[in-house]
Amino acid sequence: MGFDVLVFAEQRGGVFKKSAFEALALARALTKGDGAVTAILAGNGVEAKAADLISRGADTVVLADDPALERPGSILLSRLAQEAASSSKASLILLPATALGRDIAPRLAARLDRPWIAEAIEVSRAEHGISARKSIVGGKAFATLATVGDPPYIVTLRPGAHPAADPDPSRSGSTVKLSVASDPLDLRAKVIDLLQSAGQTIDLQEAEIVVSGGRGLKGPENFSLIRDLADALGGAVGASRAVVDKGWIDHQHQVGQTGVTVSPKLYVACGISGAIQHLAGMRTSGCIVAINSDADAPIFKIADFGIVGDLFEVLPIMIEEARKMRAS
Ligand code: FAD
């Protein structure tokens, strides 16, 4: 029996989340030789975007294009995913471990009565289904989970955990339309509005570079240093819970166990001690740079590069150098 994978390709306003391409690349690797990759594209006026998914690895795109999908709720999206799952006969359904993916996945698991593995950082095929690796106990340990029973298996994949493939315009594929029949049950929860967060133009979970600030900044006014470095590096701004609790920055910037989980290529922790709850949200980052005046701060245990120093001296130098690099 072949091994087909269905990917929920998250997009907003026709712009795909990076995690959609990451999941497609993983799906291609998993289906190598004996399976097909299908992507679900649900939105309003997004038909032309199907080609992007094919160039990134989809063989078939299940297209649900309807005004009802301008701001769809997760109940409707989980029903569409269920219909796509039934028609594609996929063994594995991959969704991004984003706010939306995490909302759809358990609903889909309940609809299909199949298991869901959340926040996977690795997925591989196993003798009976799949196995997936994820971090547990606030990031202190890793667990490998294996599925039992019949497919499909549902997995939410942590953004940044698997590299996306470059687009290949020579790839060909087909598009299958999925009609969006209205069902009053889908309207039990509606998305009324989507608000762009003030200041943050780069999605924290999607960012390749994250610069985070903690209590070492001493006050909210000094977050400008974090913003300046993030801007100069083309990254997003993160924060520890301590500063969020103090009201120095909005909760949506919080990285950690009770904030968002990030896995960027580069994570710069400034004036952050490295409590396990913070590490839980960033320890799988590619390269971790820590700036802390205390040489014994726990963050240095997981840092690839550590700068023991006063961030008020170190950050202006880094900002200047990063700006020079950008300009050259
Ligand atoms: P601190 O621990 O106070 O560290 C500040 C650091 O700044 C120190 O290491 C200090 O040496 C350094 N410093 C001071 N001055 C300077 C200077 N001039 N230059 C350089 N360095 C300097 N935390 C999270 O971050 N995310 C979470 O999601 C989260 N969830 C939690 C959930 C629970 C249930 C609980 C109990 C806690 C959670 N926490 C979380 C809180 C966590 O335990 C820590 O309290 C918090 O991460 C500490 O934030 P901090 O590192 O900014 O502050």
Boltz pocket constraint, residues with backbone or C-beta under 6 A from the ligand:
constraints:
  - pocket:
      binder: B
      contacts: [[A, 213], [A, 214], [A, 215], [A, 216], [A, 217], [A, 239], [A, 240], [A, 241], [A, 242], [A, 243], [A, 254], [A, 255], [A, 256], [A, 257], [A, 258], [A, 259], [A, 270], [A, 271], [A, 272], [A, 273], [A, 274], [A, 275], [A, 276], [A, 277], [A, 278], [A, 281], [A, 291], [A, 292], [A, 293], [A, 294], [A, 297], [A, 309], [A, 310], [A, 311], [A, 312]]
      max_distance: 6.0
